[in-house]
Structure formats: structure tokens, C-alpha cells
Amino acid sequence: MVDWARACYQMSIKRVCAVLLVQRSSYYYKSRKDDQALLRMRTREIAAVRAGYGYKRIHVTLQREGWGINVKRVYRLYKADGLQMRNKRSRRRIAAKVREDRCIPEAPNDVWAMDFVHDNLFDGQKVRCLTIVDIFSKVSPAIGVAERYRGCDVAGTLDQAIQAHGTPRQIRVDNGPEFISKDLDLWAYSNNVELDFSRPGKPTDNAFIESFNSRFRQECLNQHWFLDMSDAEAKIAEWWRHYNSGRPHSSIDNLTPFEFVESLSQASLA
């Protein structure tokens, strides 16, 4: 307020303080309080390495390391840095992400998103499509097509995808039975991939795959009759190839996903 009044009315600090009834000593005072940068950094490091630790256990760990602080200060930093844990996960979902610290992907294979889309053959037989998309590059590593999908089938499709496109650091999924299965959790643990589960009833937590699925249904599923499973696989594979190499994407300057990845490679070599 004092600085604003000085700038507006071209008054001295003494006169502004007198008008505002502010002690000049208060204006000139500089806090000597430690900004606790080192403490905050160490708290975040412990929370990242020990994802199951709450603020009390982090406080005990800090005390053992020689930090002379009380638990209330640790709690304030814990809350300020958003280190609160999510709701408890199933004991078997070892590869699940447990903290609210989502970061914006900065490179291909940082984060994939995955979901199911349902459709029917011409005779009413059900078809399930496992859709996968790279959030950063917009590349679709794979679209799996089958009459039914189990957790082991999801793992098999992911194996095919990473052979061609590399291994993602994280995959965002919902809480469907195939995604919370032991088979997928074991696959993620074995491949050092983190599973980031959406909150129940919050489809916006995985908005990128919802957008991809909308285009997939509008441009492919709604445009064809599928006579049998092989016909469905062929038509969906044709659309998938067109999406990656022929369809411009507005969020990446109207390049195709493959063109965008190629431009990144050229820029890194320049």
C-alpha cells in the first residue's frame, strides 16, 4: 500500500506513512525468518521416495536426520506442497500412483492414456477396442480389437505397442476390472511403468483418451459396418494408420502425430 501511494501521488515515505498511520519501522522491516527452502526440499524428497509416508512419519524421519523441528511445521509444509496421499489403494496394485502430483508431459512416452470403446458387428456380436494414445505427441501406439479383453490381454497389447514406440513412464487409466487386475499390475511393475488411476466418477481425469475415443467413434466406428472380427480389425487398423500418418491434429500445428515426432527428432539433432 505504501509503495502504491508513493507511485500514485509522488509522496515521500515519511508522509505516506503518516497519512496511512503506518510506522516507518514497519515499512523498512525485513524479515529474518528462514525461508525453509532446504527443509521443504528434503520433505519433498522423502515423500517422493517413500510414497506411503504421511506427515508424521516424515517428521520422525527428519528428526532422525538431525532436523530440530516440530511436527506442526512439517504438517504445514506437507499441506502447502500438496503432498497428501490419495485414498488407500488395493494392496495388490503395487504399480499404482498414490499422490496428487500430476505433471504436464514434456516429451513422447512421458504419459500414455488408455481406455476401452465398445461396438458391435452387423449381427450384434460385441466388439471391444482398447485405445491407447500418447498425451504429448498424440501418437496412438496401438488399438487392440477383440471380442473380450482381460488383464493379460491388455498386457499383451501393451507389449506390442512398446516394441514399436518405446516404454511409457506412466499410463493413465480408469478403474475398470481389466486395469485393476493383477496381470496388468504385474506387467507395469515388471516394465517400471506407473499406473495413474482416475478418481471414481471423474472422467475428466483422463480427458485426453476421452477426446481420442470421440474421434475414433465419429470417424471410424460410426462410418462402417463390421461383418466379422477380421473385417473389424482390418478397418480399424486402416483408420489407426491414417490417424497417425495422415490426419492433421490441431493441437500440434496441424501436423500428423508422426510428423510431429519427426520434427522433434530433427530439432534435437539441430
C-alpha positions as CSV (number, residue, x, y, z in Angstrom):
1,M,0.0,0.0,0.0
2,V,2.8,2.4,0.9
3,D,4.6,1.8,-2.4
4,W,1.4,2.2,-4.4
5,A,0.6,5.5,-2.7
6,R,4.2,6.8,-3.4
7,A,3.9,5.8,-7.0
8,C,0.4,7.4,-7.5
9,Y,0.9,10.7,-5.5
10,Q,4.7,11.2,-5.7
11,M,4.9,11.5,-1.9
12,S,7.8,10.7,0.4
13,I,7.8,7.6,2.5
14,K,7.6,9.7,5.7
15,R,4.4,11.5,4.5
16,V,2.7,8.4,3.1
17,C,3.3,6.5,6.4
18,A,1.9,9.5,8.3
19,V,-1.3,9.6,6.2
20,L,-1.8,5.8,6.4
21,L,-0.9,5.7,10.1
22,V,1.8,3.2,9.4
23,Q,5.1,3.1,11.4
24,R,8.1,3.7,9.2
25,S,9.9,1.0,11.1
26,S,7.3,-1.5,9.8
27,Y,7.8,-0.4,6.2
28,Y,11.6,-0.8,6.5
29,Y,11.4,-4.1,8.4
30,K,12.9,-7.1,6.6
31,S,12.0,-10.5,7.8
32,R,14.9,-12.5,9.2
33,K,12.8,-15.7,9.1
34,D,14.4,-18.7,7.3
35,D,12.5,-19.5,4.1
36,Q,12.9,-23.2,4.9
37,A,13.9,-24.0,1.4
38,L,16.2,-26.8,2.4
39,L,13.6,-28.3,4.8
40,R,10.9,-28.2,2.1
41,M,13.2,-29.8,-0.4
42,R,14.1,-32.6,1.9
43,T,10.4,-33.1,2.8
44,R,9.5,-33.5,-0.8
45,E,12.4,-35.9,-1.4
46,I,11.2,-38.2,1.4
47,A,7.6,-38.0,0.2
48,A,8.7,-38.9,-3.4
49,V,10.9,-41.9,-2.4
50,R,8.5,-43.1,0.4
51,A,5.1,-42.6,-1.2
52,G,3.3,-44.3,1.7
53,Y,4.7,-41.9,4.4
54,G,2.3,-39.4,5.9
55,Y,3.5,-36.2,7.5
56,K,4.0,-37.8,11.0
57,R,6.4,-40.4,9.6
58,I,8.2,-37.8,7.5
59,H,8.6,-35.8,10.7
60,V,10.2,-38.8,12.5
61,T,12.5,-39.3,9.6
62,L,13.6,-35.7,9.6
63,Q,14.2,-35.8,13.3
64,R,16.4,-38.9,12.9
65,E,18.4,-36.9,10.3
66,G,19.0,-34.1,12.8
67,W,16.3,-31.6,11.9
68,G,15.2,-29.9,15.1
69,I,11.7,-29.1,14.1
70,N,8.2,-29.9,15.5
71,V,5.5,-31.9,13.8
72,K,3.3,-28.8,13.2
73,R,5.9,-27.2,10.9
74,V,6.2,-30.4,8.9
75,Y,2.4,-30.6,8.6
76,R,2.3,-27.0,7.2
77,L,4.9,-27.7,4.6
78,Y,3.3,-31.1,3.8
79,K,0.0,-29.3,3.1
80,A,1.5,-26.3,1.3
81,D,3.4,-28.6,-1.1
82,G,0.3,-30.8,-1.8
83,L,2.0,-34.0,-0.6
84,Q,-1.2,-35.5,0.8
85,M,-1.7,-39.1,-0.2
86,R,-4.7,-40.3,-2.2
87,N,-7.2,-42.7,-0.8
88,K,-5.8,-46.1,0.1
89,R,-5.3,-48.4,-2.9
90,S,-5.7,-52.1,-3.1
91,R,-2.8,-53.9,-1.6
92,R,-2.0,-55.7,-4.8
93,R,-1.9,-52.6,-7.0
94,I,1.8,-52.1,-6.5
95,A,2.4,-50.0,-9.6
96,A,-0.4,-47.5,-8.9
97,K,0.3,-43.9,-8.4
98,V,-0.6,-42.7,-4.9
99,R,0.0,-38.9,-4.8
100,E,-1.7,-35.9,-6.5
101,D,1.3,-34.6,-8.3
102,R,0.4,-34.9,-12.0
103,C,2.8,-33.1,-14.2
104,I,2.3,-31.9,-17.8
105,P,4.1,-34.4,-20.2
106,E,7.1,-32.8,-21.9
107,A,8.2,-35.5,-24.3
108,P,6.9,-38.5,-26.1
109,N,6.4,-41.6,-23.9
110,D,6.1,-39.4,-20.8
111,V,2.4,-40.3,-20.3
112,W,0.1,-42.6,-22.2
113,A,-3.7,-42.8,-21.7
114,M,-5.7,-45.9,-22.2
115,D,-9.4,-46.9,-22.2
116,F,-12.0,-49.2,-23.9
117,V,-14.5,-48.4,-26.6
118,H,-17.4,-50.8,-27.3
119,D,-19.2,-51.5,-30.6
120,N,-21.0,-54.3,-32.4
121,L,-20.7,-56.4,-35.5
122,F,-23.6,-56.3,-38.0
123,D,-25.2,-59.3,-36.3
124,G,-25.0,-57.8,-32.8
125,Q,-21.9,-59.5,-31.6
126,K,-19.9,-57.3,-29.2
127,V,-16.5,-55.8,-30.1
128,R,-14.1,-54.3,-27.6
129,C,-11.4,-51.9,-28.7
130,L,-8.5,-51.0,-26.4
131,T,-7.4,-47.5,-27.3
132,I,-4.0,-46.0,-26.4
133,V,-2.7,-42.5,-27.1
134,D,0.5,-40.6,-26.2
135,I,-0.7,-37.4,-24.5
136,F,2.3,-35.3,-25.6
137,S,2.8,-36.4,-29.2
138,K,-0.8,-37.5,-29.9
139,V,0.5,-40.7,-31.5
140,S,-1.7,-43.8,-30.9
141,P,0.7,-46.6,-30.1
142,A,-2.0,-49.3,-30.7
143,I,-5.7,-50.0,-30.9
144,G,-6.5,-53.6,-29.8
145,V,-9.6,-55.3,-31.2
146,A,-11.1,-58.4,-29.6
147,E,-14.4,-60.0,-28.6
148,R,-13.4,-59.8,-25.0
149,Y,-10.4,-58.3,-23.1
150,R,-8.8,-59.5,-19.8
151,G,-5.9,-58.0,-17.9
152,C,-3.5,-60.4,-19.6
153,D,-4.8,-59.3,-23.0
154,V,-4.3,-55.7,-22.1
155,A,-0.7,-56.5,-21.1
156,G,-0.2,-58.3,-24.5
157,T,-1.4,-55.3,-26.5
158,L,0.9,-53.0,-24.5
159,D,3.8,-55.3,-25.2
160,Q,3.2,-54.9,-28.9
161,A,2.9,-51.1,-28.5
162,I,6.2,-50.7,-26.7
163,Q,8.1,-52.8,-29.2
164,A,7.3,-50.1,-31.8
165,H,7.1,-47.0,-29.8
166,G,9.1,-47.5,-26.6
167,T,8.1,-47.8,-23.0
168,P,6.0,-45.1,-21.4
169,R,6.9,-43.7,-18.0
170,Q,3.2,-43.5,-16.9
171,I,-0.2,-44.7,-18.1
172,R,-3.5,-43.1,-17.1
173,V,-6.4,-45.4,-16.8
174,D,-9.8,-45.7,-15.2
175,N,-10.8,-48.2,-12.5
176,G,-12.2,-50.9,-14.9
177,P,-11.7,-54.5,-13.9
178,E,-9.1,-55.1,-16.7
179,F,-7.0,-52.2,-15.4
180,I,-7.0,-53.0,-11.7
181,S,-6.2,-56.7,-12.4
182,K,-3.1,-58.4,-11.0
183,D,-2.0,-59.2,-14.5
184,L,-1.7,-55.6,-15.6
185,D,-0.2,-54.5,-12.2
186,L,2.5,-57.2,-12.6
187,W,3.2,-56.1,-16.2
188,A,3.5,-52.4,-15.1
189,Y,5.8,-53.4,-12.2
190,S,8.0,-55.5,-14.4
191,N,8.3,-52.8,-17.0
192,N,8.8,-49.9,-14.5
193,V,5.6,-48.2,-15.6
194,E,3.4,-46.2,-13.2
195,L,-0.4,-46.7,-13.4
196,D,-2.2,-43.4,-12.7
197,F,-5.9,-44.3,-11.9
198,S,-8.7,-41.8,-12.3
199,R,-10.9,-40.9,-9.4
200,P,-14.2,-42.8,-9.5
201,G,-16.8,-40.8,-11.3
202,K,-14.3,-38.3,-12.7
203,P,-13.9,-38.9,-16.5
204,T,-12.1,-35.5,-16.8
205,D,-9.1,-37.1,-15.0
206,N,-8.5,-38.9,-18.3
207,A,-9.8,-36.3,-20.7
208,F,-7.2,-37.0,-23.5
209,I,-8.3,-40.5,-24.1
210,E,-12.0,-39.4,-24.0
211,S,-11.2,-36.9,-26.7
212,F,-9.4,-39.6,-28.8
213,N,-12.3,-42.1,-28.3
214,S,-14.7,-39.5,-29.5
215,R,-12.8,-39.0,-32.8
216,F,-12.3,-42.8,-33.1
217,R,-16.1,-43.4,-32.9
218,Q,-17.1,-40.5,-35.1
219,E,-14.6,-41.1,-37.9
220,C,-14.3,-44.9,-37.8
221,L,-16.9,-46.9,-35.8
222,N,-19.9,-44.9,-36.9
223,Q,-18.7,-45.0,-40.6
224,H,-18.6,-48.7,-41.1
225,W,-20.5,-52.0,-40.7
226,F,-18.2,-54.7,-39.4
227,L,-19.1,-58.1,-41.0
228,D,-16.9,-60.2,-38.7
229,M,-13.9,-59.8,-36.3
230,S,-11.3,-59.9,-39.1
231,D,-13.2,-57.2,-41.0
232,A,-13.4,-55.0,-37.9
233,E,-9.6,-55.5,-37.3
234,A,-8.8,-54.5,-40.9
235,K,-11.0,-51.4,-41.0
236,I,-9.9,-50.2,-37.5
237,A,-6.2,-50.8,-38.4
238,E,-6.7,-48.7,-41.6
239,W,-8.1,-45.8,-39.6
240,W,-5.4,-46.1,-37.0
241,R,-2.7,-45.8,-39.7
242,H,-4.4,-42.8,-41.2
243,Y,-4.7,-41.2,-37.7
244,N,-1.0,-41.5,-37.1
245,S,0.3,-40.6,-40.5
246,G,-2.4,-38.8,-42.5
247,R,-4.8,-37.0,-40.1
248,P,-3.7,-33.4,-39.1
249,H,-4.1,-32.6,-35.4
250,S,-5.0,-29.0,-34.5
251,S,-3.1,-29.1,-31.1
252,I,0.2,-29.8,-32.8
253,D,0.1,-27.1,-35.5
254,N,-2.0,-29.3,-37.9
255,L,0.8,-31.8,-38.2
256,T,0.1,-35.5,-38.1
257,P,1.4,-37.2,-35.0
258,F,4.2,-39.0,-36.9
259,E,5.2,-35.7,-38.5
260,F,5.3,-34.0,-35.0
261,V,7.5,-36.7,-33.6
262,E,9.8,-36.4,-36.6
263,S,10.0,-32.6,-36.1
264,L,11.0,-33.2,-32.5
265,S,13.8,-35.6,-33.6
266,Q,15.1,-33.1,-36.1
267,A,15.0,-30.3,-33.6
268,S,17.0,-32.4,-31.1
269,L,19.7,-33.1,-33.7
270,A,20.0,-29.5,-34.8
